[in-house]
Amino acid sequence: MVPVNILRSMGSTVPAFGMIGTLVGLIVMLDAMGGDLTILAQDRRSP
């Protein structure tokens, strides 16, 4: 049987792994879209 403290520590760290997976997936998706991402950083107010 698994000790309770192991299950509690696993339960407290799982959300962090989910966030890391989400960020990695977002980076992979943006990379797959291709194109020049520097246009996102340009100031749109200047003519």
TAPE-V391555 format. One record per run of one state. SS is the DSSP state (@ for helix, = for strand, . for the rest). FROM is the first residue (numbers start at 1). TO is the last residue. If there is no record, write none. Layout:
BEGIN
SS:FROM:TO ; SS:FROM:TO
END
This chain:
BEGIN
.:1:3 ; @:4:33 ; .:34:36 ; @:37:41 ; .:42:47
END
